[in-house]
Amino acid sequence: MTELVKLALETAVPAIWVEGEVSNFHRHTSGHLYFTLKDARSQLRAVMFSFAARKTAFDLKDGLKVVCRGRLNVYEPRGEYQIIVELVEPKGKGALQLAFEQLKEKLRAEGLFDATRKKPLPLRPRTIGIVTSPRGAAIADILRILERRYARLRIVIYPVKVQGEGAAEEIVEGIDLLGSMGGIDVMIVGRGGGSIEDLWAFNEEKVARAISRSPVPVISAVGHEVDFTIADFVADIRASTPSAAAEMVIEKEEAFAERIAALGERAARAVKYSLRGTEGRVAALAGHRVFEGFRVRLLNIGQRVDDLESRAGKVLRTGKQALAERRASTALSAERLQNLVTSRLRALGARWESLSVGLHAHSPLSILGKGYTLCWKEDGFRLLRAPGEVAPGEGVVVSFARGELACEVRRVDAERTIESRLEKEGS
């Protein structure tokens, strides 16, 4: 029977629109949405499968009045009929507008719009990061302003899609990359004007959270002055247009320079007025009769200084004369000492020469030069003074003035003298 009802109902009733209030809303872990549509007289169960739910820009919740398009279906296990929702729109306002308001309220409750978490713009930015389309009007306007104002800025552009599928993901990637690369002083995120659909990437939660976590101050510059996006509320500062964002960056530095110049002028004027006032007070005090006694004392001190200067000159001249006399006496003594030392050195030199001659005459080397020799034990360290100090067969070394002989003792005659040898050679 249920199958017959299912076939008849699903065949007879085409796609329909149903208006009602959402109740008993439940989001399953599978991503499917289950809820009931009701009014004052009746109610109808509804299911929205995940593939359709993902296309819904806003969040369903109890009490929300909606208009659903779908087709009737009989759920056989319970024998109940229901509507399979393919499209849902909020009653009275657009889906995107409702989604905008829902996300805005959610992020506000989390504190992402609080002024206390807003980062100030740097006083003297040197590098500006820009996340936008490389071919859009926004980048052209920003560069035109910077060129016209001769801003001394380094510009880093991260090109992204600013609308359509995948735009939000690219914007998030650009914000995260520029925020983490280091050296970026301030960041502009935005695009030119358009419809709410065109600007929707800047209303997505992922973009809002990327701006919130950026360590670099972010200027939101989306659309025209009348356009507001979630990015505007989360950013550290909102610019009405991309051109206004560029002006903000430059004006911050110009305001800083003007403030420094103004402070310098104020300081110079303050010092000037202070000096004038001091000069007047000093002049007034100097003319007061209280200081007349001091003036006389100063004149007396000056006279005393002149007197001391004269005395010092006389002492200096006397000292110079005594110093000259002492220098002459010192020179004479030095000359006498030099003559004495020279004479003593000559006597010592003559004595040294005499001793050298005597020493040379008694030197073993001089004796060897006359034809005599020295005889050593074979080890070369002990001089032989008598024949009995060696035995036959031992080695000896005989030294001449030049050269040596290594000899072996064949015979030892301790009684024979040099005189007997000379007598034998004479006979």
PETA-V648852 format. One record per pair of residues at least 12 apart in sequence whose C-alpha atoms are under 10 Angstrom apart, sorted by the first residue. I is the first residue (numbers start at 1). J is the second residue. Records with the same first field share a line. If there is no record, write none. Layout:
I->J, J
This chain:
1->79
2->74, 75, 76, 77, 78, 79, 80
3->74, 75, 76, 79
5->73, 74, 76, 79, 81
6->72, 73, 74, 75, 76, 79, 80, 81
7->73, 74
9->71, 72, 73, 74, 81
10->71, 72, 73, 74, 81
11->72, 73
12->72
13->71, 72, 73
14->70, 71, 72
15->69, 70, 71, 72, 83, 84, 85, 86
16->68, 69, 70, 71, 72, 83, 85
17->67, 68, 69, 70, 71, 83, 85, 87, 88
18->37, 38, 44, 66, 67, 68, 69, 70, 71, 83, 85, 88
19->37, 38, 39, 65, 66, 67, 68, 69, 88, 89, 90, 91
20->36, 37, 38, 39, 40, 42, 43, 44, 63, 64, 65, 66, 67, 68, 91
21->35, 36, 37, 38, 39, 40, 43, 61, 62, 63, 64, 65, 66, 67, 90, 91
22->34, 35, 36, 37, 38, 39, 43, 45, 46, 60, 61, 62, 63, 64, 65, 66, 67
23->35, 36, 37, 38, 43, 45, 60, 61, 62, 63, 64, 65
24->36, 37, 45, 61, 62, 63
25->37, 46, 47, 60, 61, 62, 63
26->47, 60, 61, 62
27->48, 50, 53, 60, 61
28->49, 50
29->50
30->49, 50
31->48, 49, 50, 51, 52, 53, 54
32->47, 48, 49, 50, 51, 52, 53, 54
33->46, 47, 48, 49, 50, 52, 53, 60, 85
34->46, 47, 48, 49, 84, 85
35->47, 48, 60, 61, 62
36->62, 82, 83
37->62, 63, 64, 65, 66, 67, 68, 82, 83
38->63, 65
39->65
43->82
44->80, 81, 82, 83
45->80, 81, 82, 83, 84
46->68, 70, 72, 73, 81, 82, 83, 84, 85
47->70, 73, 82, 83, 84, 85, 86
48->70, 83, 84, 85, 86, 87, 88
49->84, 85, 86
51->86
52->85, 86, 87, 88
53->85, 86, 87, 88
55->86, 87, 88
56->86, 87, 88, 89, 95, 96, 99
57->88, 89, 94, 95, 96, 97, 98, 99, 100, 200, 204
58->88, 89, 90, 94, 95, 96, 97, 98, 99, 100, 101, 102, 103
59->90, 95, 98, 99, 102, 103
60->88, 89, 90, 99
64->90, 91
65->89, 90, 91, 92
66->88, 89, 90, 91, 92, 93, 95
67->85, 87, 88, 89, 90, 91, 92
68->83, 84, 85, 86, 87, 88, 89, 90, 91
69->83, 84, 85, 86, 87, 88, 89
70->82, 83, 84, 85, 86, 87, 88
71->83, 84, 85, 86
72->84, 85
96->196, 197, 200, 203
97->196, 197
99->203, 204
100->196, 200, 203, 204, 205, 229, 230
101->203, 230
103->203, 204, 205, 208, 230
104->203, 205, 208, 229, 230, 231, 233, 234
106->205
107->205, 208, 209, 230, 233, 234
108->233, 234
111->234
112->208, 209, 211, 212, 213, 233, 234, 235
113->212, 230, 231, 232, 233, 234, 235, 236
114->233, 234, 236
115->234, 236, 237
117->212, 234, 235, 236
118->212, 217, 218, 234, 235, 236, 237
119->214, 215, 216, 217, 218, 235, 236, 237
120->186, 216, 217, 218, 236, 237
121->185, 186, 187, 216, 217, 218, 219, 236, 237, 248, 249, 252, 253
122->185, 186, 216, 217, 249, 252, 253, 256
123->185, 249, 250, 251, 252, 253, 254, 255, 256, 257
124->153, 185, 249, 250, 251, 252, 253, 254, 255, 256, 257
125->152, 153, 154, 183, 184, 185, 186, 249, 250, 252, 253
126->151, 152, 153, 154, 155, 183, 184, 185, 186, 249, 253
127->152, 153, 154, 155, 156, 183, 184, 185, 186, 187
128->153, 154, 155, 156, 157, 178, 183, 184, 185, 186, 187, 188, 246, 249
129->154, 155, 156, 157, 158, 174, 175, 178, 179, 183, 184, 185, 186, 187, 188, 189, 216, 218
130->142, 155, 156, 157, 158, 159, 160, 174, 175, 178, 184, 186, 187, 188, 189, 190, 218, 219
131->156, 157, 158, 159, 160, 161, 162, 170, 171, 172, 173, 174, 175, 178, 187, 188, 189, 190, 191
132->157, 158, 159, 160, 161, 162, 170, 171, 174, 188, 189, 190, 191, 192, 221, 222, 242
133->157, 158, 159, 160, 161, 162, 163, 171, 189, 190, 191, 192
134->157, 158, 159, 160, 161, 162
135->159, 160, 161
136->161, 162, 191, 192
137->191, 192, 193, 242, 243
138->189, 190, 191, 192, 193, 221, 222, 223, 241, 242, 243, 245
139->157, 159, 188, 190, 191, 192, 242, 243, 246
140->242, 243
141->192, 241, 242, 243, 244, 245, 246
142->188, 241, 242, 243, 244, 245, 246, 247
143->155, 242, 243, 246
144->243, 246
145->242, 243, 244, 245, 246, 247, 250
146->243, 246, 247, 249, 250
149->246, 247, 250, 251
150->250
151->246, 249, 250, 251, 253, 254
152->250
153->249, 250
154->184
155->184, 187
156->178, 184, 187
157->174, 178, 187, 188
158->170, 171, 173, 174, 175, 177, 178, 189
159->171, 174
160->172, 173, 174
161->191, 201
162->190, 191, 192, 198, 199, 200, 201, 202, 222
163->191, 194, 197, 198, 199, 200, 201, 202
164->197, 198, 199, 200, 201
165->201
166->201
167->200, 201, 202, 207
168->200, 201, 202, 203, 204, 205, 206, 207, 208
169->201, 204, 206, 207
170->201, 207
171->189, 190, 201, 202, 206, 207, 210, 211
172->202, 206, 207, 208, 209, 210, 211
173->207, 210
174->189, 210
175->187, 188, 189, 207, 210, 211, 213, 214, 215, 216, 218
176->210, 211, 213, 214, 215, 216
177->214
178->214, 215, 216
179->210, 211, 213, 214, 215, 216, 217, 218
180->214, 215, 216
182->215, 216
183->216
184->215, 216, 217
185->215, 216, 217, 218
186->215, 216, 217, 218, 219, 249
187->211, 214, 216, 217, 218, 219, 220, 245, 249
188->217, 218, 219, 220, 221, 222, 235, 237, 238, 239, 242, 245, 246, 249
189->202, 211, 218, 219, 220, 221, 222, 231, 232, 235, 238, 239, 242, 245
190->202, 219, 220, 221, 222, 223, 231, 232, 239, 241, 242, 245
191->220, 221, 222, 223, 224, 241, 242
192->221, 222, 223, 224, 241, 242, 243
193->221, 222, 223, 224, 225, 226, 227, 241, 242
194->222, 223, 224, 227
195->223, 227
196->223, 227, 228, 229
198->223
199->222, 223, 227, 228, 229
200->229, 230
201->229, 230, 231
202->220, 222, 228, 229, 230, 231, 232
203->228, 229, 230, 231, 232
204->229, 230, 231
205->230, 231
207->230, 231, 234
208->229, 230, 231, 232, 233, 234, 235
209->231, 234, 235
210->231, 234, 235
211->231, 232, 234, 235, 236
212->231, 234, 235, 236
214->235, 236
216->236
217->235, 236, 237
218->231, 232, 234, 235, 236, 237, 238
219->231, 232, 234, 235, 236, 237, 238, 239, 242, 244, 245, 246, 248, 249
220->232, 233, 234, 235, 236, 237, 238, 239, 240, 241, 242, 245
221->235, 237, 238, 239, 240, 241, 242, 243, 244, 245, 246
222->238, 239, 240, 241, 242, 245
223->239, 240, 241, 242
224->239, 240, 241, 242
225->238, 239, 240, 241, 244
226->240, 241
227->240, 241
228->240
364->401
365->400, 401, 402
366->401
367->400, 401
368->399, 400, 401, 402
369->400, 401, 402
370->400, 401
371->400, 401
372->399, 400, 401
373->398, 399, 400, 401, 402, 404
374->397, 398, 399, 400, 401, 404
375->396, 397, 398, 399, 400, 404, 405, 406, 407
376->390, 395, 396, 397, 398, 399, 406
377->389, 390, 394, 395, 396, 397, 398, 406
378->390, 394, 395, 396, 397, 398, 406, 407, 408
379->395, 396, 397
380->396, 397, 398, 399
383->396, 397, 398
384->396, 397
386->414
387->409, 411, 412, 413, 414, 415, 416
388->412, 413, 414, 415
389->412, 414
390->409, 411, 412
391->408, 409, 410, 411, 412
392->408, 409, 410, 411, 412
393->407, 408, 409, 410, 411, 412
394->407, 408, 409, 410
395->407, 408, 409, 410
396->408, 409
